[in-house]
Amino acid sequence: MPVTRTSPDTERIGPIIRKLEKQYPEAGIALRYTTPLECVVAVILSAQSTDARVNLVTPMLFAKYKRPE
């Protein structure tokens, strides 16, 4: 049975990911992080700044603040 718009997400995701990987083989994330918390913070900051600038400031930020509290 072919995959359609009404197919379950689990059936649709695989073909979509393969098409994206073929179209953009060099794609990757520019942000630097080591934990899920750091990733979330870096993504939030990157919405208001460039990834390059975020990568400059986050090492000091993450060194000082290791936990969300």
Jmol script that loads the backbone (N, CA, C; Angstrom):
load data "model"
ATOM      1  N   MET A   1       0.848  -1.180   0.000  1.00  0.00           N
ATOM      2  CA  MET A   1       0.000   0.000   0.000  1.00  0.00           C
ATOM      3  C   MET A   1       0.896   1.247   0.000  1.00  0.00           C
ATOM      4  N   PRO A   2       0.682   2.188  -0.894  1.00  0.00           N
ATOM      5  CA  PRO A   2       1.514   3.389  -0.964  1.00  0.00           C
ATOM      6  C   PRO A   2       1.269   4.322   0.221  1.00  0.00           C
ATOM      7  N   VAL A   3       2.301   5.109   0.531  1.00  0.00           N
ATOM      8  CA  VAL A   3       2.194   6.104   1.600  1.00  0.00           C
ATOM      9  C   VAL A   3       1.430   7.302   1.062  1.00  0.00           C
ATOM     10  N   THR A   4       0.437   7.746   1.839  1.00  0.00           N
ATOM     11  CA  THR A   4      -0.378   8.897   1.443  1.00  0.00           C
ATOM     12  C   THR A   4      -0.403   9.920   2.567  1.00  0.00           C
ATOM     13  N   ARG A   5      -1.055  11.025   2.315  1.00  0.00           N
ATOM     14  CA  ARG A   5      -1.172  12.076   3.332  1.00  0.00           C
ATOM     15  C   ARG A   5      -1.894  11.605   4.578  1.00  0.00           C
ATOM     16  N   THR A   6      -2.729  10.595   4.428  1.00  0.00           N
ATOM     17  CA  THR A   6      -3.498  10.112   5.568  1.00  0.00           C
ATOM     18  C   THR A   6      -2.839   8.913   6.247  1.00  0.00           C
ATOM     19  N   SER A   7      -1.690   8.486   5.751  1.00  0.00           N
ATOM     20  CA  SER A   7      -0.960   7.384   6.382  1.00  0.00           C
ATOM     21  C   SER A   7      -0.485   7.824   7.764  1.00  0.00           C
ATOM     22  N   PRO A   8      -0.277   6.872   8.669  1.00  0.00           N
ATOM     23  CA  PRO A   8       0.239   7.235   9.992  1.00  0.00           C
ATOM     24  C   PRO A   8       1.591   7.929   9.890  1.00  0.00           C
ATOM     25  N   ASP A   9       1.876   8.790  10.865  1.00  0.00           N
ATOM     26  CA  ASP A   9       3.141   9.535  10.881  1.00  0.00           C
ATOM     27  C   ASP A   9       4.342   8.621  10.730  1.00  0.00           C
ATOM     28  N   THR A  10       4.317   7.481  11.409  1.00  0.00           N
ATOM     29  CA  THR A  10       5.472   6.575  11.376  1.00  0.00           C
ATOM     30  C   THR A  10       5.763   6.066   9.976  1.00  0.00           C
ATOM     31  N   GLU A  11       4.775   5.986   9.124  1.00  0.00           N
ATOM     32  CA  GLU A  11       4.984   5.555   7.733  1.00  0.00           C
ATOM     33  C   GLU A  11       5.427   6.712   6.850  1.00  0.00           C
ATOM     34  N   ARG A  12       5.010   7.923   7.152  1.00  0.00           N
ATOM     35  CA  ARG A  12       5.333   9.080   6.314  1.00  0.00           C
ATOM     36  C   ARG A  12       6.709   9.659   6.606  1.00  0.00           C
ATOM     37  N   ILE A  13       7.186   9.545   7.822  1.00  0.00           N
ATOM     38  CA  ILE A  13       8.428  10.200   8.223  1.00  0.00           C
ATOM     39  C   ILE A  13       9.645   9.662   7.473  1.00  0.00           C
ATOM     40  N   GLY A  14       9.754   8.347   7.350  1.00  0.00           N
ATOM     41  CA  GLY A  14      10.917   7.740   6.701  1.00  0.00           C
ATOM     42  C   GLY A  14      11.178   8.281   5.298  1.00  0.00           C
ATOM     43  N   PRO A  15      10.192   8.237   4.402  1.00  0.00           N
ATOM     44  CA  PRO A  15      10.408   8.768   3.057  1.00  0.00           C
ATOM     45  C   PRO A  15      10.747  10.265   3.036  1.00  0.00           C
ATOM     46  N   ILE A  16      10.159  11.019   3.938  1.00  0.00           N
ATOM     47  CA  ILE A  16      10.443  12.455   4.007  1.00  0.00           C
ATOM     48  C   ILE A  16      11.897  12.683   4.402  1.00  0.00           C
ATOM     49  N   ILE A  17      12.357  11.986   5.428  1.00  0.00           N
ATOM     50  CA  ILE A  17      13.740  12.133   5.884  1.00  0.00           C
ATOM     51  C   ILE A  17      14.711  11.737   4.780  1.00  0.00           C
ATOM     52  N   ARG A  18      14.446  10.650   4.092  1.00  0.00           N
ATOM     53  CA  ARG A  18      15.334  10.212   2.995  1.00  0.00           C
ATOM     54  C   ARG A  18      15.408  11.256   1.880  1.00  0.00           C
ATOM     55  N   LYS A  19      14.284  11.856   1.531  1.00  0.00           N
ATOM     56  CA  LYS A  19      14.273  12.899   0.493  1.00  0.00           C
ATOM     57  C   LYS A  19      15.079  14.121   0.947  1.00  0.00           C
ATOM     58  N   LEU A  20      14.903  14.521   2.196  1.00  0.00           N
ATOM     59  CA  LEU A  20      15.654  15.670   2.711  1.00  0.00           C
ATOM     60  C   LEU A  20      17.153  15.377   2.753  1.00  0.00           C
ATOM     61  N   GLU A  21      17.536  14.183   3.188  1.00  0.00           N
ATOM     62  CA  GLU A  21      18.955  13.820   3.228  1.00  0.00           C
ATOM     63  C   GLU A  21      19.564  13.798   1.830  1.00  0.00           C
ATOM     64  N   LYS A  22      18.791  13.358   0.850  1.00  0.00           N
ATOM     65  CA  LYS A  22      19.286  13.332  -0.533  1.00  0.00           C
ATOM     66  C   LYS A  22      19.428  14.758  -1.073  1.00  0.00           C
ATOM     67  N   GLN A  23      18.464  15.609  -0.794  1.00  0.00           N
ATOM     68  CA  GLN A  23      18.476  16.981  -1.289  1.00  0.00           C
ATOM     69  C   GLN A  23      19.532  17.842  -0.591  1.00  0.00           C
ATOM     70  N   TYR A  24      19.753  17.590   0.705  1.00  0.00           N
ATOM     71  CA  TYR A  24      20.671  18.402   1.510  1.00  0.00           C
ATOM     72  C   TYR A  24      21.684  17.511   2.236  1.00  0.00           C
ATOM     73  N   PRO A  25      22.596  16.885   1.502  1.00  0.00           N
ATOM     74  CA  PRO A  25      23.518  15.919   2.124  1.00  0.00           C
ATOM     75  C   PRO A  25      24.486  16.542   3.132  1.00  0.00           C
ATOM     76  N   GLU A  26      24.766  17.818   3.023  1.00  0.00           N
ATOM     77  CA  GLU A  26      25.720  18.479   3.915  1.00  0.00           C
ATOM     78  C   GLU A  26      25.045  19.207   5.072  1.00  0.00           C
ATOM     79  N   ALA A  27      23.729  19.060   5.203  1.00  0.00           N
ATOM     80  CA  ALA A  27      22.995  19.786   6.243  1.00  0.00           C
ATOM     81  C   ALA A  27      23.453  19.366   7.631  1.00  0.00           C
ATOM     82  N   GLY A  28      23.476  20.323   8.511  1.00  0.00           N
ATOM     83  CA  GLY A  28      23.851  20.049   9.894  1.00  0.00           C
ATOM     84  C   GLY A  28      23.496  21.240  10.758  1.00  0.00           C
ATOM     85  N   ILE A  29      23.636  21.074  12.039  1.00  0.00           N
ATOM     86  CA  ILE A  29      23.332  22.152  12.964  1.00  0.00           C
ATOM     87  C   ILE A  29      24.615  22.915  13.274  1.00  0.00           C
ATOM     88  N   ALA A  30      24.547  24.215  13.246  1.00  0.00           N
ATOM     89  CA  ALA A  30      25.726  25.057  13.485  1.00  0.00           C
ATOM     90  C   ALA A  30      25.934  25.356  14.958  1.00  0.00           C
ATOM     91  N   LEU A  31      24.896  25.195  15.750  1.00  0.00           N
ATOM     92  CA  LEU A  31      24.995  25.510  17.175  1.00  0.00           C
ATOM     93  C   LEU A  31      25.818  24.449  17.898  1.00  0.00           C
ATOM     94  N   ARG A  32      26.603  24.911  18.880  1.00  0.00           N
ATOM     95  CA  ARG A  32      27.414  23.985  19.681  1.00  0.00           C
ATOM     96  C   ARG A  32      26.783  23.811  21.051  1.00  0.00           C
ATOM     97  N   TYR A  33      26.593  22.561  21.455  1.00  0.00           N
ATOM     98  CA  TYR A  33      25.995  22.250  22.748  1.00  0.00           C
ATOM     99  C   TYR A  33      26.397  20.832  23.136  1.00  0.00           C
ATOM    100  N   THR A  34      26.252  20.498  24.420  1.00  0.00           N
ATOM    101  CA  THR A  34      26.607  19.152  24.875  1.00  0.00           C
ATOM    102  C   THR A  34      25.472  18.445  25.604  1.00  0.00           C
ATOM    103  N   THR A  35      24.430  19.176  25.966  1.00  0.00           N
ATOM    104  CA  THR A  35      23.298  18.561  26.664  1.00  0.00           C
ATOM    105  C   THR A  35      21.995  19.035  26.012  1.00  0.00           C
ATOM    106  N   PRO A  36      20.909  18.320  26.263  1.00  0.00           N
ATOM    107  CA  PRO A  36      19.623  18.779  25.733  1.00  0.00           C
ATOM    108  C   PRO A  36      19.251  20.180  26.216  1.00  0.00           C
ATOM    109  N   LEU A  37      19.539  20.492  27.480  1.00  0.00           N
ATOM    110  CA  LEU A  37      19.254  21.835  27.995  1.00  0.00           C
ATOM    111  C   LEU A  37      20.038  22.892  27.216  1.00  0.00           C
ATOM    112  N   GLU A  38      21.315  22.648  26.991  1.00  0.00           N
ATOM    113  CA  GLU A  38      22.126  23.601  26.226  1.00  0.00           C
ATOM    114  C   GLU A  38      21.575  23.764  24.813  1.00  0.00           C
ATOM    115  N   CYS A  39      21.107  22.684  24.218  1.00  0.00           N
ATOM    116  CA  CYS A  39      20.530  22.765  22.873  1.00  0.00           C
ATOM    117  C   CYS A  39      19.305  23.672  22.860  1.00  0.00           C
ATOM    118  N   VAL A  40      18.416  23.485  23.819  1.00  0.00           N
ATOM    119  CA  VAL A  40      17.199  24.305  23.880  1.00  0.00           C
ATOM    120  C   VAL A  40      17.544  25.778  24.073  1.00  0.00           C
ATOM    121  N   VAL A  41      18.462  26.055  24.987  1.00  0.00           N
ATOM    122  CA  VAL A  41      18.856  27.443  25.245  1.00  0.00           C
ATOM    123  C   VAL A  41      19.494  28.050  23.995  1.00  0.00           C
ATOM    124  N   ALA A  42      20.381  27.309  23.349  1.00  0.00           N
ATOM    125  CA  ALA A  42      21.050  27.814  22.142  1.00  0.00           C
ATOM    126  C   ALA A  42      20.043  28.089  21.026  1.00  0.00           C
ATOM    127  N   VAL A  43      19.072  27.226  20.868  1.00  0.00           N
ATOM    128  CA  VAL A  43      18.048  27.432  19.827  1.00  0.00           C
ATOM    129  C   VAL A  43      17.218  28.671  20.136  1.00  0.00           C
ATOM    130  N   ILE A  44      16.848  28.848  21.389  1.00  0.00           N
ATOM    131  CA  ILE A  44      16.070  30.039  21.772  1.00  0.00           C
ATOM    132  C   ILE A  44      16.883  31.305  21.497  1.00  0.00           C
ATOM    133  N   LEU A  45      18.145  31.292  21.884  1.00  0.00           N
ATOM    134  CA  LEU A  45      18.999  32.461  21.642  1.00  0.00           C
ATOM    135  C   LEU A  45      19.191  32.710  20.145  1.00  0.00           C
ATOM    136  N   SER A  46      19.287  31.648  19.364  1.00  0.00           N
ATOM    137  CA  SER A  46      19.541  31.818  17.928  1.00  0.00           C
ATOM    138  C   SER A  46      18.350  32.429  17.198  1.00  0.00           C
ATOM    139  N   ALA A  47      17.190  32.415  17.828  1.00  0.00           N
ATOM    140  CA  ALA A  47      16.028  33.063  17.209  1.00  0.00           C
ATOM    141  C   ALA A  47      16.192  34.574  17.198  1.00  0.00           C
ATOM    142  N   GLN A  48      17.039  35.098  18.090  1.00  0.00           N
ATOM    143  CA  GLN A  48      17.231  36.536  18.189  1.00  0.00           C
ATOM    144  C   GLN A  48      18.625  36.989  17.754  1.00  0.00           C
ATOM    145  N   SER A  49      19.462  36.050  17.338  1.00  0.00           N
ATOM    146  CA  SER A  49      20.844  36.368  16.984  1.00  0.00           C
ATOM    147  C   SER A  49      21.341  35.350  15.966  1.00  0.00           C
ATOM    148  N   THR A  50      22.562  35.515  15.531  1.00  0.00           N
ATOM    149  CA  THR A  50      23.126  34.549  14.593  1.00  0.00           C
ATOM    150  C   THR A  50      23.686  33.347  15.346  1.00  0.00           C
ATOM    151  N   ASP A  51      23.765  32.211  14.669  1.00  0.00           N
ATOM    152  CA  ASP A  51      24.352  31.020  15.284  1.00  0.00           C
ATOM    153  C   ASP A  51      25.796  31.284  15.689  1.00  0.00           C
ATOM    154  N   ALA A  52      26.518  32.032  14.879  1.00  0.00           N
ATOM    155  CA  ALA A  52      27.920  32.341  15.191  1.00  0.00           C
ATOM    156  C   ALA A  52      28.021  33.117  16.500  1.00  0.00           C
ATOM    157  N   ARG A  53      27.164  34.105  16.693  1.00  0.00           N
ATOM    158  CA  ARG A  53      27.173  34.896  17.929  1.00  0.00           C
ATOM    159  C   ARG A  53      26.761  34.026  19.115  1.00  0.00           C
ATOM    160  N   VAL A  54      25.758  33.189  18.938  1.00  0.00           N
ATOM    161  CA  VAL A  54      25.325  32.296  20.013  1.00  0.00           C
ATOM    162  C   VAL A  54      26.487  31.391  20.425  1.00  0.00           C
ATOM    163  N   ASN A  55      27.229  30.878  19.455  1.00  0.00           N
ATOM    164  CA  ASN A  55      28.365  30.009  19.768  1.00  0.00           C
ATOM    165  C   ASN A  55      29.480  30.755  20.498  1.00  0.00           C
ATOM    166  N   LEU A  56      29.541  32.058  20.344  1.00  0.00           N
ATOM    167  CA  LEU A  56      30.537  32.852  21.075  1.00  0.00           C
ATOM    168  C   LEU A  56      30.160  33.054  22.543  1.00  0.00           C
ATOM    169  N   VAL A  57      28.878  33.243  22.814  1.00  0.00           N
ATOM    170  CA  VAL A  57      28.463  33.577  24.177  1.00  0.00           C
ATOM    171  C   VAL A  57      28.052  32.376  25.023  1.00  0.00           C
ATOM    172  N   THR A  58      27.610  31.300  24.395  1.00  0.00           N
ATOM    173  CA  THR A  58      27.097  30.189  25.195  1.00  0.00           C
ATOM    174  C   THR A  58      28.155  29.449  26.018  1.00  0.00           C
ATOM    175  N   PRO A  59      29.414  29.339  25.615  1.00  0.00           N
ATOM    176  CA  PRO A  59      30.363  28.647  26.503  1.00  0.00           C
ATOM    177  C   PRO A  59      30.434  29.280  27.897  1.00  0.00           C
ATOM    178  N   MET A  60      30.463  30.607  27.969  1.00  0.00           N
ATOM    179  CA  MET A  60      30.487  31.288  29.271  1.00  0.00           C
ATOM    180  C   MET A  60      29.155  31.108  30.004  1.00  0.00           C
ATOM    181  N   LEU A  61      28.071  31.204  29.276  1.00  0.00           N
ATOM    182  CA  LEU A  61      26.743  31.032  29.864  1.00  0.00           C
ATOM    183  C   LEU A  61      26.585  29.621  30.431  1.00  0.00           C
ATOM    184  N   PHE A  62      26.947  28.617  29.655  1.00  0.00           N
ATOM    185  CA  PHE A  62      26.787  27.230  30.089  1.00  0.00           C
ATOM    186  C   PHE A  62      27.763  26.877  31.213  1.00  0.00           C
ATOM    187  N   ALA A  63      28.916  27.531  31.267  1.00  0.00           N
ATOM    188  CA  ALA A  63      29.863  27.287  32.354  1.00  0.00           C
ATOM    189  C   ALA A  63      29.302  27.815  33.680  1.00  0.00           C
ATOM    190  N   LYS A  64      28.608  28.939  33.608  1.00  0.00           N
ATOM    191  CA  LYS A  64      28.063  29.554  34.817  1.00  0.00           C
ATOM    192  C   LYS A  64      26.745  28.915  35.252  1.00  0.00           C
ATOM    193  N   TYR A  65      25.897  28.581  34.286  1.00  0.00           N
ATOM    194  CA  TYR A  65      24.572  28.047  34.592  1.00  0.00           C
ATOM    195  C   TYR A  65      24.456  26.631  34.030  1.00  0.00           C
ATOM    196  N   LYS A  66      24.603  25.654  34.894  1.00  0.00           N
ATOM    197  CA  LYS A  66      24.590  24.249  34.472  1.00  0.00           C
ATOM    198  C   LYS A  66      23.199  23.627  34.545  1.00  0.00           C
ATOM    199  N   ARG A  67      22.292  24.269  35.295  1.00  0.00           N
ATOM    200  CA  ARG A  67      20.954  23.724  35.488  1.00  0.00           C
ATOM    201  C   ARG A  67      19.904  24.788  35.170  1.00  0.00           C
ATOM    202  N   PRO A  68      18.714  24.393  34.797  1.00  0.00           N
ATOM    203  CA  PRO A  68      17.698  25.383  34.432  1.00  0.00           C
ATOM    204  C   PRO A  68      17.241  26.250  35.599  1.00  0.00           C
ATOM    205  N   GLU A  69      17.358  25.761  36.818  1.00  0.00           N
ATOM    206  CA  GLU A  69      16.927  26.556  37.963  1.00  0.00           C
ATOM    207  C   GLU A  69      17.776  27.807  38.079  1.00  0.00           C
TER     208      GLU A  69
END
end "model"
wireframe off; spacefill off
backbone 0.3
color backbone group
